[in-house]
Amino acid sequence: MTQIKIFDTTLRDGEQSPGVNLNQLEKLELAKQLERFGVDVMEAGFPASSQGDFDAVKKIADTVKNVSVTGLARAVKSDIDACRDALKNATNPRLHVFIATSPIHMEYKLKKTPEEVIETAVEMVKYGKQFFDQIEWSAEDASRSDLAFLAKIIEKVIDAGATVINLPDTVGYTMPREYGAMFKYMKENVPNINKVDLSCHCHDDLGMAVANSIAAVENGATQVEGTINGIGERAGNASLEEFAVALKVRHDYYPYHTSLVLNEIKRTSDMVSKFTGMTVPGNKAVVGRNAFAHESGIHQDGVLKHAETYEIITPEMVGVHSNNLVLGKHSGRHAFTDKIKQLGYELTEDKLKEAFKAFKLLTDRKKEVTDDDLFSILTDIQTDTSNVQRYQLDHFQVQYGSTDQPSATISLTTPTNQQVKDTSTGSGSVEALYNTLDQIIEEETHLTDFQLNSIGKGRDALAEVHVSLTVDDKTVSGRASAQDVLEAAVQAYINGVNRAIYQKKAV
C-alpha cells in the first residue's frame, strides 16, 4: 500500500471562499484540529498578502509541531522573504512558490515569454533553497499548459532544488482522463521526475475535483491537495474527507492509503463549517447530515437486516456517533473537564471556568447536553477576543404582534465602558434589533448576509446565527449561538463588530 501525502490548504485556499474571514484565533484552532486529523502538510496562509496573514502563519508555525507548515509565495523575492520570516520557528517548514505556465497566463497576466518564465522560476527556486530544504513549486494553470513546455520547466526547477512539483487544475477545467494523462506524461518525459513528489491540486468548477485527484494518483501523484468540506475559491477545491474515505472504502481496488485519522472527520468538518459560516449541504458526501439517513422503505428494511446492504460507510468511521449524550444538569466539573479532554481541547484555567459556567447555564434550560452543544461552547470560548475593549450586550427586548410593527430596545456597554440604550422598529423582529444596533454602535455598519441554523435536534436545540457585515468599509463575519433565536441574532451582529475592532487593534 503506497501512502499518499495529504496537503491541506483550508487555511489558505479555503479562506479565499467568498464571505469567509477567519481571525488569528480561529486559524490557530483549525490548525490544531488539522494536526489531530493527521494531515502531512498544512498551508497556513500567504504571509506576504497582509500583516494579519503573516502573523497567523507565524503563530501556527510556532505552535504546530507534528505537521509540515508551509506558506504560499509568488515568484518574487519579497514573498519568499516573508515566508522565511513567518516560518523560521517551524519544525519542518516548506516554501510553496508558484508561477503561471499556461499560454494565456504567460501572455496576458505575466506578460513574459516562456523562456522568461523558466528563468524566473529557476531563479526563485534557487533563492528559496537558501532558506528551505523543502520547496514545492507549482505551475499555475498547469492543466491548460503545453505539456512539452511543462516538462521542460519542471526538469529545470527540479535541478534548481524543488522537492515537490504541483500541477494544479487551477480553473477546474480538465477531465479525469486528461488530468491523469498529464501526470503520466511528466513521469515519462521528465528525466529527473523521480527525485520529487508529484502533487495535484484540483478545483471543483465542473464537479470533478475529487475524481481528478484520484486520476492523478492513478498516474503517479504522491501528494493530494485539498480542503475540508471542499471549500475554496469559486466552486471550491477537492474535498479531502471524500478523497480519504474513497481510498479507505475501496482499498480492494486502490493500493493507496493516507495518514488521516478518519474518525476526526466530523469534528474537523464541523469546526470549518462553524468558523467559516459555510453550512455543509445535507446531501454532501461523507459529512452531510443525510449521508447516513435512509428514507426509502426498501433501504430501511435492508439496513435493519444488515447494515452493509445499503451503507458502505459506517457513521463511526468518520466520527459520527448516534448516541452522544454525555452530560446533564447534575454533572460536575470533574466530568466536564474529562469530556473536554476527550473532545481534544486544551483550555487555560480561566477559559475552563468560563466554559463550565456556560455549560451550567445551558443545563438550566436544556435537559440533554450533547457533544455538538459542547463543541459550540468550547469553540466560541477558545476563539473569543474579549481581551480587547468591545461592545457587550446588557439587555434586549422585542415587541411583536401579527398586526403591529415590531420594535426592539437594546442596552449595550460600549468599548469605552458607557451604557447606551435605544429603540427602533423594523419590518420584522431581527430587522428591528439590527436597526437598533445600528443606532447605538458608533462604527458604520451594514449587514450583507444572515444565516440561521440549529445545533442538534429538538425544540430545545441551540440556534446558531452567522452574519456577514461591513464595518467601516471592512468586511467581517460574526457568529453566536443561544437557545433563543433572537438572542443569537443580536450576539452574532455584536460579535462581527467586535471582530472588526479586534482586527483594527491588531494591525
For each residue, the residues with C-beta under 8 A, 3 or more apart:
1: 251 255 256 257
2: 222 255 256 257
3: 256 257 258 259
4: 217 221 222 223 224 247 256 257 258
5: 40 41 197 199 222 223 224 258 259
6: 38 39 40 41 223 224 226 240 244 258 259 260
7: 39 40 41 43 70 199 201 223 224 225 226
8: 11 34 37 39 41 42 43 225 226 227 228 240
9: 12 13 14 43 201 225 226 227 232 237
10: 13 14 15 30 34 227 228 231 272
11: 8 14 15 22 27 30 31 34 42 43 44 45 56 60
12: 9 15 16 43 44 45 46 72
13: 9 10 16 43 227 232 233 237
14: 9 10 11 17 20 227 228 231 232 237 272 276
15: 10 11 12 20 21 22 27 45 276
16: 12 13 20 232 233
17: 14 20 231 232 233 236 276 278
18:
19: 277 278 448 449 468 475 477
20: 14 15 16 17 231 276 277 278 477
21: 15 475 476 477 499
22: 11 15 26 27 30 275 276
23: 26 27 383 385 499 502 503
24: 27 28 52 55 56 59 506
25: 28 29 382 383 384 385
26: 22 23 29 30 275 383
27: 11 15 22 23 24 30 31 44 45 56 59 60
28: 24 25 31 32 56 59 60 63
29: 25 26 32 33 271 275 379 382 383
30: 10 11 22 26 27 33 34 271 272 275
31: 11 27 28 34 35 42 44 60 63 64
32: 28 29 35 36 63 64
33: 29 30 36 37 264 267 268 271 344
34: 8 10 11 30 31 37 39 42 67 228 268
35: 31 32 38 39 42 64 66 67
36: 32 33 261 264 268 344
37: 8 33 34 260 261 264 265 268
38: 6 35 258 259 260 261 264
39: 6 7 8 34 35 42 67 240 259 260
40: 5 6 7 67 68 223 259
41: 5 6 7 8 67 68 69 70 94 223
42: 8 11 31 34 35 39 60 64 67 68 69 70
43: 7 8 9 11 12 13 70 71 72 96 225
44: 11 12 27 31 56 57 60 61 69 70 71
45: 11 12 15 27 49 53 54 56 57 60 71 72
46: 12 49 53 71 72 73
47: 53 54 57 58 71 72 73 79 82 83 85 86 87
48: 54 73 74 78 79 82 83
49: 45 46 53
50: 53 54
51: 54 55 507
52: 24 55 56 503 506 507
53: 45 46 47 49 50 56 57
54: 45 47 48 50 51 57 58 82 85 86
55: 24 51 52 58 59 506
56: 11 24 27 28 44 45 52 53 59 60
57: 44 45 47 53 54 60 61 69 71 83 86 87
58: 47 54 55 61 62 85 86 87 89
59: 24 27 28 55 56 62 63
60: 11 27 28 31 42 44 45 56 57 63 64 69
61: 44 57 58 64 69 86 87 88 89 90 93
62: 58 59 89 90
63: 28 31 32 59 60
64: 31 32 35 42 60 61 67 69 90 91
65: 91
66: 35 91
67: 34 35 39 40 41 42 64 92
68: 40 41 42 90 91 92 93 94 134
69: 41 42 44 57 60 61 64 87 90 91 92 93 94
70: 7 41 42 43 44 83 87 93 94 95 96 134 136
71: 43 44 45 46 47 57 82 83 86 87 95 96
72: 12 43 45 46 47 83 96 97 98
73: 46 47 48 76 79 80 82 83 95 96 97 98 128
74: 48 79 97 98 99
75: 79 97 98 99 120 121 124
76: 73 79 80 124
77: 80 81 124 127
78: 48 81 82
79: 47 48 73 74 75 76 82 83 97
80: 73 76 77 83 84 95 97 124 127 128 131
81: 77 78 84 85
82: 47 48 54 71 73 78 79 85 86
83: 47 48 57 70 71 72 73 79 80 86 87 95 96 128 132
84: 80 81 87 88 95 131 132
85: 47 54 58 81 82 88
86: 47 54 57 58 61 71 82 83
87: 47 57 58 61 69 70 71 83 84 90 93 94 95 132
88: 61 84 85 93
89: 58 61 62
90: 61 62 64 68 69 87 93
91: 64 65 66 68 69
92: 67 68 69 134
93: 61 68 69 70 87 88 90 132 134
94: 41 68 69 70 87 132 134 135 136 164
95: 70 71 73 80 83 84 87 128 131 132 134 135 136
96: 43 70 71 72 73 83 136 138 166
97: 72 73 74 75 79 80 124 125 128 135 136 137 138
98: 72 73 74 75 137 138 139 140 166
99: 74 75 110 117 120 121 124 138 139 140
100: 105 106 109 110 117 139 140 141
101: 105 106 117 139 140 141 142 145 149 150 153
102: 105 106 140 141 142 144 145
103: 106 107 144 145 146
104: 107 108 109 141 144
105: 100 101 102 108 109 110 140 141
106: 100 101 102 103 109 110 112 113 114 117
107: 103 104 110 111
108: 104 105 111
109: 100 104 105 106
110: 99 100 105 106 107 117
111: 107 108
112: 106 116 117 120
113: 106 116 117
114: 106 117 118 149
115: 118 119
116: 112 113 119 120
117: 99 100 101 106 110 112 113 114 120 121 153
118: 114 115 121 122 152 153 156
119: 115 116 122 123
120: 75 99 112 116 117 123 124
121: 75 99 117 118 124 125 137 153 156 157 160
122: 118 119 125 126 156 157 159 160
123: 119 120 126 127
124: 75 76 77 80 97 99 120 121 127 128
125: 97 121 122 128 129 135 137 157 160 161 162
126: 122 123 129 130 160 161
127: 77 80 123 124 130
128: 73 80 83 95 97 124 125 131 132 135 161
129: 125 126 132 135 160 161
130: 126 127
131: 80 84 95 128
132: 83 84 87 93 94 95 128 129 135
133: 163
134: 68 70 92 93 94 95 163 164
135: 94 95 97 125 128 129 132 161 162 163 164
136: 70 94 95 96 97 162 163 164 165 166 199
137: 97 98 121 125 157 162 164 165 166
138: 96 97 98 99 142 165 166 167 168 201
139: 98 99 100 101 142 145 150 153 154 165 166 167 168
140: 98 99 100 101 102 105 168 170
141: 100 101 102 104 105 144 145 168 170 171
142: 101 102 138 139 145 150 166 167 168 169 170 182
143: 167 168 169 170 171 173 174 178 179 182
144: 102 103 104 141 170 171 173 174
145: 101 102 103 139 141 142 149 150
146: 103 149 150
147: 150 151 182 185 186 189
148: 151 152 189
149: 101 114 145 146 152 153
150: 101 139 142 145 146 147 153 154 167 182 186
151: 147 148 154 155 185 186 189 190
152: 118 148 149 155 156
153: 101 117 118 121 139 149 150 156 157
154: 139 150 151 157 158 165 186 190 193
155: 151 152 158 159 190 191 192 193
156: 118 121 122 152 153 159 160
157: 121 122 125 137 153 154 160 161 162 165
158: 154 155 161 162 165 190 192 193 195 196
159: 122 155 156 192
160: 121 122 125 126 129 156 157
161: 125 126 128 129 135 157 158
162: 125 135 136 137 157 158 165 196
163: 133 134 135 136 195 196 197
164: 94 134 135 136 137 196 197 198 199 223
165: 136 137 138 139 154 157 158 162 186 193 196 197 198 199
166: 96 98 136 137 138 139 142 199 200 201 223 225
167: 138 139 142 143 150 182 183 186 198 199 200 201 216
168: 138 139 140 141 142 143 200 201 202 203 225
169: 142 143 172 173 174 179 200 201 202 203 208 209 212
170: 140 141 142 143 144 201 203
171: 141 143 144 203 205
172: 169 202 203 204 205 206 208 209 234 235
173: 143 144 169 205 206
174: 143 144 169 178 179 182 208 212
175: 178 179 206 208 212
176: 179 180 208 211 212 214 215
177: 180 181 215
178: 143 174 175 181 182
179: 143 169 174 175 176 182 183 200 202 212 215 216
180: 176 177 183 184 212 215 216 218 219
181: 177 178 184 185 219
182: 142 143 147 150 167 174 178 179 185 186
183: 167 179 180 186 187 198 200 215 216 219 220 221
184: 180 181 187 188 219 220
185: 147 151 181 182 188 189
186: 147 150 151 154 165 167 182 183 189 190 193 198 220
187: 183 184 190 193 198 219 220
188: 184 185
189: 147 148 151 185 186
190: 151 154 155 158 186 187 193
191: 155
192: 155 158 159 195 196
193: 154 155 158 165 186 187 190 196 198
194:
195: 158 163 192
196: 158 162 163 164 165 192 193
197: 5 163 164 165 222 223
198: 164 165 167 183 186 187 193 216 220 221 222 223
199: 5 7 136 164 165 166 167 221 222 223 224 225
200: 166 167 168 169 179 183 212 213 216 217 221 223 224 225 238
201: 7 9 138 166 167 168 169 170 225 226 237 238
202: 168 169 172 179 208 209 210 212 213 216 225 226 237 238
203: 168 169 170 171 172 209 232 233 234 235 236 237 238
204: 172 207 208 209 210 230 232 235 236 237 238
205: 171 172 173 234 235
206: 172 173 175
207: 204 235
208: 169 172 174 175 176 202 204 211 212
209: 169 172 202 203 204 212 213 226 230 236 237 238 239
210: 202 204 213 214 226 230 238 239 242 243 246
211: 176 208 214 215
212: 169 174 175 176 179 180 200 202 208 209 215 216 238
213: 200 202 209 210 216 217 221 224 226 238 243
214: 176 210 211 217 218 243 246 254
215: 176 177 179 180 183 211 212 218 219
216: 167 179 180 183 198 200 202 212 213 219 220 221 224
217: 4 200 213 214 220 221 222 224 254 256
218: 180 214 215
219: 180 181 183 184 187 215 216
220: 183 184 186 187 198 216 217
221: 4 183 198 199 200 213 216 217 224
222: 2 4 5 197 198 199 217
223: 4 5 6 7 40 41 164 166 197 198 199 200
224: 4 5 6 7 199 200 213 216 217 221 238 240 243
225: 7 8 9 43 166 168 199 200 201 202 237 238
226: 6 7 8 9 201 202 209 210 213 230 237 238 239 240 243
227: 8 9 10 13 14 230 231 232 236 237 238 239 240 272
228: 8 10 14 34 231 239 240 241 268 269 272
229: 239 241 269 272 273 278 280 284 287
230: 204 209 210 226 227 236 237 238 239 242
231: 10 14 17 20 227 228 236 237 272 276 278
232: 9 13 14 16 17 203 204 227 236 237
233: 13 16 17 203 236 237
234: 172 203 205
235: 172 203 204 205 207
236: 17 203 204 209 227 230 231 232 233 239
237: 9 13 14 201 202 203 204 209 225 226 227 230 231 232 233
238: 200 201 202 203 204 209 210 212 213 224 225 226 227 230 242 243
239: 209 210 226 227 228 229 230 236 242 243 285 286
240: 6 8 39 224 226 227 228 243 244 260
241: 228 229 244 245 265 268 269 286 287 318
242: 210 230 238 239 245 246 285 286
243: 210 213 214 224 226 238 239 240 246 247 258
244: 6 240 241 247 248 258 260 262 265
245: 241 242 248 249 262 265 286 313 317 318
246: 210 214 242 243 249 250 254
247: 4 243 244 250 251 254 256 257 258
248: 244 245 251 257 262 317
249: 245 246 312 313
250: 246 247 253 254
251: 1 247 248 254 257
252:
253: 250
254: 214 217 246 247 250 251
255: 1 2
256: 1 2 3 4 217 247
257: 1 2 3 4 247 248 251
258: 3 4 5 6 38 243 244 247
259: 3 5 6 38 39 40
260: 6 37 38 39 240 244 264 265
261: 36 37 38 264
262: 244 245 248 265 317 318 319
263: 266 316 317 318 319
264: 33 36 37 38 260 261 267 268 319
265: 37 241 244 245 260 262 268 269 286 287 318 319
266: 263 269 270 287 318 319 320
267: 33 264 270 271 319 343 344 375
268: 33 34 36 37 228 241 264 265 271 272
269: 228 229 241 265 266 272 273 280 287
270: 266 267 273 274 372 375
271: 29 30 33 267 268 274 275 375 379
272: 10 14 30 227 228 229 231 268 269 275 276 278
273: 229 269 270 276 277 278 279 280
274: 270 271 277 375 376 379 464 479
275: 22 26 29 30 271 272 379 383
276: 14 15 17 20 22 231 272 273 477
277: 19 20 273 274 451 466 468 477 479
278: 17 19 20 229 231 272 273
279: 273 451 453
280: 229 269 273 284 287 288 289
281: 284 288
282: 288 289 290
283: 288 290 291
284: 229 280 281 287 288 291
285: 239 242 288 291
286: 239 241 242 245 265 291 313 318
287: 229 241 265 266 269 280 284 291 318
288: 280 281 282 283 284 285 291
289: 280 282 293
290: 282 283 293
291: 283 284 285 286 287 288 313
292: 311 313 315 320
293: 289 290
294: 299 300 303 310 311
295: 299 300
296: 299 300
297: 300 301
298: 301 302
299: 294 295 296 302 303 309 310
300: 294 295 296 297 303 304
301: 297 298 304 305
302: 298 299 305 306 309 310
303: 294 299 300 306 307 309 310 311
304: 300 301
305: 301 302 309
306: 302 303 309
307: 303 310 311 314
308: 311 312
309: 299 302 303 305 306
310: 294 299 302 303 307
311: 292 294 303 307 308 314
312: 249 308
313: 245 249 286 291 292 317 318
314: 307 311 317
315: 292 318 320 321 322
316: 263 319 320 321
317: 245 248 262 263 313 314
318: 241 245 262 263 265 266 286 287 313 315
319: 262 263 264 265 266 267 316
320: 266 292 315 316
321: 315 316 324 371
322: 315
323:
324: 321 370 371 372
325: 368 369 370
326: 339 369 370 371 374
327: 331 335 336 339 359 363 369 374
328: 331 363 367 368 369
329: 363 364 367
330:
331: 327 328 335 336 363 369
332: 335 336
333: 336 337 356
334: 337 338
335: 327 331 332 338 339
336: 327 331 332 333 339 340 355 356 359
337: 333 334 340 341 352
338: 334 335 341 342
339: 326 327 335 336 342 343 374
340: 336 337 343 345 347 352 355 374 378
341: 337 338 344 345
342: 338 339
343: 267 339 340 371 374 375 378
344: 33 36 267 341
345: 340 341 378 382
346:
347: 340 351 352 355 378 381 382
348: 351 352
349: 352 353
350: 353 354
351: 347 348 354 355 381 382
352: 337 340 347 348 349 355 356
353: 349 350 356 357
354: 350 351 357 358 381
355: 336 340 347 351 352 358 359 377 378 381
356: 333 336 352 353 359 360
357: 353 354 360 361
358: 354 355 361 362 377 381
359: 327 336 355 356 362 363 369 374 377
360: 356 357 363 364
361: 357 358 364 365
362: 358 359 365 366 369 373 377 462 483
363: 327 328 329 331 359 360 366 367 369
364: 329 360 361
365: 361 362 460 483
366: 362 363 369 373 460 462 483
367: 328 329 363 460
368: 325 328 460
369: 325 326 327 328 331 359 362 363 366 373 374
370: 324 325 326 373 374 456
371: 321 324 326 343 374 375
372: 270 324 375 376 455 456
373: 362 366 369 370 376 377 455 456 462
374: 326 327 339 340 343 359 369 370 371 377 378
375: 267 270 271 274 343 371 372 378 379
376: 274 372 373 379 380 455 462 464 481
377: 355 358 359 362 373 374 380 381
378: 340 343 345 347 355 374 375 381 382
379: 29 271 274 275 375 376 382 383
380: 376 377 383 384 479 480 481
381: 347 351 354 355 358 377 378 384
382: 25 29 345 347 351 378 379
383: 23 25 26 29 275 379 380
384: 25 380 381
385: 23 25 388 390 498 499 502
386: 390
387:
388: 385 498 501 502 505
389: 415 416 417 501
390: 385 386 415 498 501 502
391: 412 413 414 415 441 494 497 498 501
392: 412 413 494
393: 396 410 411 412 490 491 494
394: 411 412 413 419
395: 410 411
396: 393 408 409 410 411 433 486 487 490
397: 408 409
398: 406 407 408 429 432 433 486
399: 404 406 407 408
400: 404 406 429
401: 404
402:
403:
404: 399 400 401
405: 425 426 427
406: 398 399 400 425 426 427 428 429 431 432
407: 398 399 423 424 425 426 432
408: 396 397 398 399 423 424 425 426 429 432 433 435 436
409: 396 397 421 422 423 436
410: 393 395 396 421 422 423 433 436 437 440 490
411: 393 394 395 396 419 420 421
412: 391 392 393 394 419 420 421 437 440 441 494
413: 391 392 394 417 418 419 420
414: 391 417 418 419 420 440 442
415: 389 390 391 501
416: 389
417: 389 413 414
418: 413 414
419: 394 411 412 413 414
420: 411 412 413 414 440
421: 409 410 411 412 440
422: 409 410 436 439 440
423: 407 408 409 410 436
424: 407 408 432 435 436 438 439
425: 405 406 407 408 432 435
426: 405 406 407 408 429 430 431 432 433 434 435
427: 405 406 431
428: 406 431 432
429: 398 400 406 408 426 432 433 486
430: 426 433 434 450 486 489
431: 406 426 427 428 434 435
432: 398 406 407 408 424 425 426 428 429 435 436
433: 396 398 408 410 426 429 430 436 437 486 489 490 493
434: 426 430 431 437 438 447 489 493
435: 408 424 425 426 431 432 438 439
436: 408 409 410 422 423 424 432 433 439 440
437: 410 412 433 434 440 441 445 490 493 494
438: 424 434 435 441 445
439: 422 424 435 436
440: 410 412 414 420 421 422 436 437
441: 391 412 437 438 445 497
442: 414
443: 471 472 497 500 501
444: 470 471 472 473
445: 437 438 441 469 470 471 493 497
446: 469 470
447: 434 450 467 468 469 493
448: 19 468 469 470 475
449: 19 466 467 468
450: 430 447 465 466 467 489
451: 277 279 465 466 467
452: 463 464 465 485 488 489
453: 279 463 464 465 466
454: 457 461 462 463 464
455: 372 373 376 461 462 463 464 481
456: 370 372 373 461 462
457: 454 461
458: 461
459:
460: 365 366 367 368 483
461: 454 455 456 457 458
462: 362 366 373 376 454 455 456 481 482 483 488
463: 452 453 454 455 481 482 483 484 485 488
464: 274 376 452 453 454 455 479 480 481 488
465: 450 451 452 453 479 480 481 485 488 489 491 492
466: 277 449 450 451 453 477 478 479 492
467: 447 449 450 451 477 478 479 489 492 493 496
468: 19 277 447 448 449 475 476 477 496
469: 445 446 447 448 475 476 477 478 493 496 497 500
470: 444 445 446 448 473 474 475 476
471: 443 444 445 474 476 496 497 500
472: 443 444 500
473: 444 470
474: 470 471 500 503 504
475: 19 21 448 468 469 470
476: 21 468 469 470 471 496 497 499 500 503
477: 19 20 21 276 277 466 467 468 469 496 499
478: 466 467 469 492 493 494 495 496 497 498 499
479: 274 277 380 464 465 466 467 492 495
480: 380 464 465 487 488 489 490 491 492 494 495
481: 376 380 455 462 463 464 465 488
482: 462 463 485 487 488 491
483: 362 365 366 460 462 463 487
484: 463 487 488
485: 452 463 465 482 488 489
486: 396 398 429 430 433 489 490
487: 396 480 482 483 484 490 491
488: 452 462 463 464 465 480 481 482 484 485 491 492
489: 430 433 434 450 452 465 467 480 485 486 492 493
490: 393 396 410 433 437 480 486 487 493 494
491: 393 465 480 482 487 488 494 495
492: 465 466 467 478 479 480 488 489 495 496
493: 433 434 437 445 447 467 469 478 489 490 496 497
494: 391 392 393 412 437 478 480 490 491 497 498
495: 478 479 480 491 492 498 499
496: 467 468 469 471 476 477 478 492 493 499 500
497: 391 441 443 445 469 471 476 478 493 494 500 501
498: 385 388 390 391 478 494 495 501 502
499: 21 23 385 476 477 478 495 496 502 503
500: 443 469 471 472 474 476 496 497 503 504
501: 388 389 390 391 415 443 497 498 504 505
502: 23 385 388 390 498 499 505 506
503: 23 52 474 476 499 500 506 507
504: 474 500 501 507
505: 388 501 502
506: 24 52 55 502 503
507: 51 52 503 504
